[in-house]
Amino acid sequence: MQELFGMIRRLAPHVRTALLTGETGTGKELVARALHKTGPRRDRRFVAVNCSAVVEALFESELFGHMRGAFTGATDTKPGLFEMADGGTLFLDEIGELPLHVQAKLLRVLELGEVHRVGSVDSRRVDVRAIAATNRDLRAAVAAGRFRSDLYYRLNIVEIRLAPLRERREDIPYLTAAFVRDAAERLQKPVLGLTPGAERLLASAPWEGNVRELRNVIERACILADSACITERELAISMPPMMAERAARPSSADAVPPDGQLLVTVERDHIQRALVRAGGNKKAAAKMLGLSRRALYRRLERLDLAETITRRGGAGVMVEA
């Protein structure tokens, strides 16, 4: 993920067209928004459209606009999404759902920077950064004749692939901590984290819905939580039944150490780095981690880190207990 963040920073000032690929729930729209916010168009509009949610007969009108009377029901002249995003960014989610006849017109807009509203013979200039996303294999769609090869290569000047959560399980503790903080604040509940049993269950789950599914499970668990820590039982109830069953009995495909050692190691490393950056000051480290001091002390005890920080010459030095 750090490599992904670095790529976003490098591409954002320059790229005009990009293709984001990855399974549903991996965060493609978040990457599109990051490209927009870290680039020169940050002060202009970010317009998003889900191509799978638009009625096929209205695709052309939605993207390019229409003139009054252009078709039945067109009672007013309406600009399209390309005009709305002029100077900014247009995010085309699920680009693989576009009908072939609209794909040809989209290609023309991307190449010439001109749109024709439905029912108009005049073209309008637009300056838009186009970011497309898909969870499909567009190469296979091109081979099957469902997606234009010329549009695919025009979009694929830069491709950013987002890995599924099961390929980066070491991110689960960090994502979980962020989702717990967010849900606890919105729900106004004093939830600070998870019990070790709940953490093991998280590490073993298949997460076919990726980061989005993790976030939803954590939010449901926060709603159910009666104490400062989400328990294994509350987490299991918050998961779909089949997921909870697979998490309780992980397969070799989901293999993680049965004692949750992966999660513990990552969490321990995360806290150690925060303590070093804070020069051994636990109050400052707790603030960096988004924890209360009491919550940090409990984690230090659980991870055998209570006595691992000393102060030397004003700098924090790690000393293994």
C-alpha positions as CSV (number, residue, x, y, z in Angstrom):
1,M,0.0,0.0,0.0
2,Q,2.9,2.4,0.6
3,E,4.0,1.7,-3.0
4,L,0.5,2.6,-4.1
5,F,0.5,5.8,-2.1
6,G,3.9,6.7,-3.7
7,M,2.5,6.0,-7.1
8,I,-0.5,8.3,-6.5
9,R,1.8,11.1,-5.4
10,R,4.0,10.6,-8.6
11,L,1.1,10.4,-11.0
12,A,-1.3,13.0,-9.6
13,P,0.5,16.1,-11.1
14,H,0.7,14.7,-14.6
15,V,-1.8,11.9,-15.5
16,R,-4.9,12.8,-17.5
17,T,-6.3,9.3,-18.0
18,A,-6.0,6.3,-15.7
19,L,-7.5,2.9,-15.3
20,L,-8.1,1.5,-11.8
21,T,-8.5,-2.3,-11.6
22,G,-9.4,-4.5,-8.6
23,E,-12.1,-6.5,-6.9
24,T,-15.2,-4.8,-5.5
25,G,-14.5,-3.2,-2.2
26,T,-10.8,-2.6,-2.6
27,G,-11.1,1.2,-2.6
28,K,-10.9,2.2,-6.3
29,E,-13.0,5.4,-5.8
30,L,-10.8,6.4,-2.9
31,V,-7.7,6.2,-5.1
32,A,-9.5,8.2,-7.8
33,R,-10.3,10.9,-5.2
34,A,-6.7,10.8,-3.9
35,L,-5.5,11.4,-7.5
36,H,-7.8,14.3,-7.8
37,K,-7.0,15.9,-4.4
38,T,-3.3,15.6,-4.7
39,G,-3.2,17.0,-8.3
40,P,-3.5,20.4,-9.9
41,R,-7.3,20.0,-10.3
42,R,-7.9,19.7,-6.6
43,D,-9.9,23.0,-6.5
44,R,-12.2,21.9,-9.3
45,R,-15.1,19.4,-9.4
46,F,-14.8,15.7,-8.8
47,V,-17.7,14.1,-10.6
48,A,-18.4,10.3,-10.1
49,V,-20.8,8.1,-12.1
50,N,-21.5,4.4,-11.6
51,C,-21.9,3.1,-15.1
52,S,-23.7,0.0,-13.9
53,A,-26.4,2.1,-12.4
54,V,-27.4,4.1,-15.5
55,V,-30.2,3.0,-17.7
56,E,-28.7,2.0,-21.1
57,A,-30.9,4.3,-23.1
58,L,-29.7,7.3,-21.0
59,F,-26.0,6.7,-21.1
60,E,-25.3,9.1,-23.9
61,S,-27.5,11.8,-22.4
62,E,-25.9,11.4,-18.9
63,L,-22.3,11.6,-20.2
64,F,-22.7,14.2,-22.9
65,G,-25.9,16.0,-22.2
66,H,-28.9,16.7,-24.4
67,M,-30.9,19.5,-26.0
68,R,-34.5,20.3,-25.3
69,G,-36.7,18.1,-27.4
70,A,-33.9,15.8,-28.4
71,F,-36.0,12.8,-27.3
72,T,-39.3,12.1,-25.5
73,G,-39.0,13.4,-22.0
74,A,-36.2,15.9,-22.8
75,T,-38.2,18.9,-21.6
76,D,-35.1,21.0,-20.8
77,T,-31.5,21.4,-22.1
78,K,-29.2,19.5,-19.8
79,P,-25.4,19.5,-19.7
80,G,-23.7,16.1,-19.3
81,L,-21.2,14.9,-16.8
82,F,-18.3,15.8,-19.0
83,E,-19.4,19.4,-19.0
84,M,-20.0,19.4,-15.3
85,A,-16.5,18.0,-14.7
86,D,-14.9,20.6,-17.0
87,G,-11.5,21.6,-15.5
88,G,-11.8,18.8,-13.0
89,T,-12.0,15.0,-12.8
90,L,-14.6,12.6,-14.0
91,F,-14.6,9.2,-12.3
92,L,-16.2,6.4,-14.5
93,D,-16.8,3.6,-12.1
94,E,-17.6,0.1,-13.6
95,I,-16.5,1.3,-17.1
96,G,-16.9,-2.3,-18.4
97,E,-20.7,-1.8,-18.2
98,L,-20.7,0.9,-21.0
99,P,-22.6,-0.1,-24.1
100,L,-20.4,-0.4,-27.2
101,H,-22.0,2.5,-29.1
102,V,-21.3,4.8,-26.1
103,Q,-17.7,3.5,-25.8
104,A,-17.0,4.8,-29.4
105,K,-18.3,8.3,-28.4
106,L,-16.4,8.2,-25.1
107,L,-13.2,7.4,-27.0
108,R,-13.8,10.5,-29.3
109,V,-14.2,12.8,-26.3
110,L,-11.1,11.5,-24.6
111,E,-9.0,12.0,-27.8
112,L,-10.4,15.3,-29.1
113,G,-11.7,16.9,-25.9
114,E,-15.1,17.7,-27.5
115,V,-18.6,16.6,-26.6
116,H,-21.8,16.7,-28.6
117,R,-25.0,17.0,-26.7
118,V,-27.7,14.7,-27.9
119,G,-29.7,16.6,-30.5
120,S,-27.0,19.2,-31.2
121,V,-24.7,19.5,-34.1
122,D,-22.3,21.8,-32.3
123,S,-19.4,20.5,-30.3
124,R,-18.3,21.9,-26.9
125,R,-14.7,21.9,-25.6
126,V,-14.0,20.2,-22.3
127,D,-10.9,19.7,-20.3
128,V,-11.4,16.7,-18.1
129,R,-9.2,14.2,-16.3
130,A,-10.9,10.9,-16.9
131,I,-10.3,8.1,-14.3
132,A,-12.0,4.8,-15.1
133,A,-12.4,1.8,-12.8
134,T,-13.5,-1.8,-13.2
135,N,-13.6,-5.1,-11.3
136,R,-13.7,-7.0,-14.6
137,D,-11.0,-8.3,-16.8
138,L,-11.1,-5.8,-19.6
139,R,-8.6,-7.8,-21.7
140,A,-11.0,-10.7,-21.7
141,A,-13.9,-8.4,-22.5
142,V,-11.9,-7.0,-25.5
143,A,-11.1,-10.6,-26.7
144,A,-14.8,-11.4,-26.4
145,G,-15.9,-8.3,-28.3
146,R,-17.7,-6.7,-25.4
147,F,-15.2,-3.8,-25.0
148,R,-13.5,-1.8,-27.6
149,S,-9.8,-2.4,-27.8
150,D,-9.0,1.2,-28.9
151,L,-10.8,2.5,-25.8
152,Y,-9.1,0.0,-23.6
153,Y,-5.7,1.1,-24.7
154,R,-6.7,4.8,-24.5
155,L,-7.7,4.3,-20.8
156,N,-4.8,2.0,-20.0
157,I,-2.1,4.6,-20.4
158,V,-1.6,4.2,-16.6
159,E,-3.1,1.2,-14.8
160,I,-3.3,1.0,-11.0
161,R,-4.1,-2.4,-9.6
162,L,-5.6,-2.6,-6.1
163,A,-4.8,-5.8,-4.3
164,P,-7.6,-7.7,-2.5
165,L,-7.5,-7.6,1.3
166,R,-6.6,-11.3,1.4
167,E,-3.3,-10.5,-0.3
168,R,-2.4,-7.9,2.3
169,R,-3.6,-9.2,5.6
170,E,-0.9,-7.3,7.4
171,D,-3.1,-4.2,6.8
172,I,-6.0,-5.5,8.7
173,P,-4.9,-4.2,12.1
174,Y,-4.4,-0.7,10.8
175,L,-7.6,-0.6,8.8
176,T,-9.5,-2.0,11.8
177,A,-8.1,0.6,14.1
178,A,-9.2,3.4,11.8
179,F,-12.7,1.9,11.3
180,V,-13.1,1.5,15.1
181,R,-12.2,5.1,15.7
182,D,-14.5,6.3,13.0
183,A,-17.5,4.2,14.1
184,A,-17.0,4.9,17.8
185,E,-17.0,8.6,17.1
186,R,-20.1,8.6,14.9
187,L,-22.0,6.2,17.2
188,Q,-20.7,8.0,20.3
189,K,-19.7,4.8,21.9
190,P,-16.5,4.3,24.1
191,V,-15.1,1.5,21.9
192,L,-11.3,1.5,21.8
193,G,-10.3,-1.8,20.1
194,L,-10.7,-5.5,19.9
195,T,-10.0,-8.4,22.2
196,P,-7.2,-10.8,21.2
197,G,-9.8,-13.4,20.2
198,A,-11.6,-11.0,18.0
199,E,-8.3,-10.0,16.4
200,R,-7.6,-13.6,15.6
201,L,-11.0,-14.0,14.0
202,L,-10.4,-10.9,11.8
203,A,-7.1,-12.3,10.6
204,S,-8.7,-15.6,9.7
205,A,-11.7,-14.3,7.8
206,P,-11.8,-14.7,4.0
207,W,-12.9,-11.0,3.3
208,E,-14.3,-11.7,-0.1
209,G,-15.9,-8.2,0.0
210,N,-12.5,-6.7,0.8
211,V,-12.0,-3.4,2.7
212,R,-15.6,-2.4,2.3
213,E,-16.8,-5.6,3.9
214,L,-14.3,-5.2,6.8
215,R,-15.5,-1.7,7.4
216,N,-19.2,-2.8,7.5
217,V,-18.4,-5.7,9.9
218,I,-16.5,-3.4,12.3
219,E,-19.4,-0.9,12.3
220,R,-21.9,-3.6,13.1
221,A,-19.7,-4.9,15.9
222,C,-19.3,-1.4,17.3
223,I,-23.1,-1.1,17.5
224,L,-23.3,-4.4,19.4
225,A,-20.3,-3.8,21.7
226,D,-21.1,-3.3,25.4
227,S,-17.6,-2.5,26.6
228,A,-14.4,-0.8,25.4
229,C,-13.3,-3.8,23.4
230,I,-15.2,-5.7,20.7
231,T,-15.3,-9.4,21.6
232,E,-15.0,-12.4,19.4
233,R,-18.7,-13.1,20.0
234,E,-19.8,-9.6,18.9
235,L,-17.6,-9.8,15.8
236,A,-18.8,-13.3,14.8
237,I,-22.5,-12.1,15.1
238,S,-21.5,-9.1,12.8
239,M,-20.2,-11.4,10.1
240,P,-22.2,-13.3,7.6
241,P,-22.7,-16.9,9.0
242,M,-20.5,-18.6,6.3
243,M,-17.7,-16.0,6.8
244,A,-17.8,-16.5,10.6
245,E,-17.7,-20.3,10.1
246,R,-14.7,-20.1,7.8
247,A,-12.9,-17.6,10.1
248,A,-13.3,-20.0,13.0
249,R,-11.8,-22.8,10.9
250,P,-9.4,-21.1,8.5
251,S,-8.6,-23.1,5.4
252,S,-5.1,-23.4,4.0
253,A,-5.9,-20.6,1.4
254,D,-6.6,-18.3,4.3
255,A,-3.7,-19.6,6.3
256,V,-2.5,-17.4,9.2
257,P,-0.8,-18.5,12.4
258,P,-3.5,-20.0,14.6
259,D,-2.4,-18.0,17.6
260,G,-2.8,-14.7,15.7
261,Q,0.9,-14.1,15.7
262,L,0.7,-12.1,12.5
263,L,-1.7,-9.6,13.9
264,V,0.3,-9.3,17.2
265,T,3.6,-8.8,15.4
266,V,2.1,-6.0,13.2
267,E,0.4,-4.3,16.1
268,R,3.6,-4.5,18.2
269,D,5.7,-3.0,15.4
270,H,3.2,-0.2,14.9
271,I,3.2,0.7,18.6
272,Q,7.0,0.5,18.8
273,R,7.4,2.9,15.9
274,A,5.0,5.4,17.5
275,L,6.8,5.2,20.8
276,V,10.2,5.8,19.1
277,R,8.7,8.8,17.1
278,A,7.4,10.2,20.4
279,G,10.8,9.8,22.1
280,G,9.3,7.4,24.6
281,N,6.5,9.8,25.6
282,K,3.4,7.5,26.0
283,K,0.9,10.4,26.0
284,A,2.3,11.6,22.6
285,A,2.4,8.1,21.2
286,A,-1.2,7.4,22.3
287,K,-2.2,10.6,20.4
288,M,-0.4,9.4,17.2
289,L,-2.1,6.0,17.5
290,G,-5.5,7.5,18.1
291,L,-5.8,5.9,21.5
292,S,-6.4,7.1,25.0
293,R,-3.4,6.7,27.4
294,R,-5.3,4.0,29.3
295,A,-5.9,2.1,26.1
296,L,-2.2,2.4,25.2
297,Y,-1.1,1.1,28.6
298,R,-3.4,-1.9,28.3
299,R,-1.9,-2.7,24.9
300,L,1.7,-2.2,26.2
301,E,0.9,-4.7,29.0
302,R,-0.7,-7.2,26.6
303,L,2.2,-7.0,24.1
304,D,5.0,-7.0,26.8
305,L,6.1,-3.6,25.8
306,A,5.6,-1.8,29.1
307,E,9.3,-1.5,29.9
308,T,10.8,-1.4,26.4
309,I,11.3,2.3,26.1
310,T,14.1,4.3,27.7
311,R,15.2,7.8,27.2
312,R,18.8,8.6,26.1
313,G,19.9,12.1,25.2
314,G,16.3,13.1,24.5
315,A,15.8,10.4,21.8
316,G,13.6,7.3,22.2
317,V,15.6,4.1,22.1
318,M,13.9,0.6,21.9
319,V,15.2,-1.9,24.4
320,E,13.6,-5.3,24.2
321,A,12.3,-6.5,27.6
